[in-house]
Amino acid sequence: MTVWTWLAVGVGSFLVLSLLLGLAVAAVLGEIGRRVSELHESEGWATAPPNRALGEVEPQAGEAKAEQDRVVRLR
């Protein structure tokens, strides 16, 4: 075999192996992505309604104190 034949075999092998390795990495990353998506979709918090849909939210402690101070000043 000539040098050019060996060179062509080497370059062809490199390209085929690179393609196969890239496909294997893509398959692994795709499977990881699917599993992560399944985890997010199966979580209870993902299907729960937003807090604002549950009713009136109680004011935080700082807001309640500020509201009381405002009322006291007006009297």
N, C-alpha and C positions, 0 to 999 in steps of 0.2 A: 504494500500500500504506500501511496505517496504521502508526502507531508501535507498536501492540501486536503487529502481525504481525512487524515487524522484531525486536522484543524476543523474541518466541517463537522466531523463526528463530535468533537469536543464542544464546539459552539452550539450545535443542535442539542446535545445532552444538557448543557447548561441552561438553555432556554426552556427545555421540557421540564427539568427539575425545578427551575424557578417558577414556572407556571403551576406545577403540582403543589409546591410549597405555598404559594399564594392562595390557591384554592383551599388548601387544608386550613390555613390561618383564617380565611374568610368563613369557613364552615364552623370553626370553633367560636369565633366572635359572634356569628349569627346565632348559634345555640345559646351562648351566654346572654345575648340581647333578648331572645325569646323567653328565657327563664326569668330574667329580671322583670320583663313586662308582665308575665304571669303573676309574679309576686305582687306587683303594684295593683293589678286588677283584682286580685283575690282578697286584698286587705279590706277590712271593714271601713276604714276611714275613707277609702276611695269611693264607696257607694253611699256614705252618710250625707245627709243634706247639710248645707252650710249653716253655721251658727245663727245667722240672721234669719233663716227660715224657721228656726225653732221658737222664736218669740222674742220678746224684748230682752235685751241684754242688760244686766245690772251694771250701773256705773262703777268704775274702779274706786278704790278708797280715796285717792287724791281728788278725784272729780266730785265725790260725794261731800268731802270736807269743804271744797271750794264752793259748792252749791249752798251748803249750810252757812258758811261765812257771808255769802252774798245776801242771803235771806236775813241774817241777823243785822247786817248793816242797814238794810232798808227799814227796819222797825224802829 
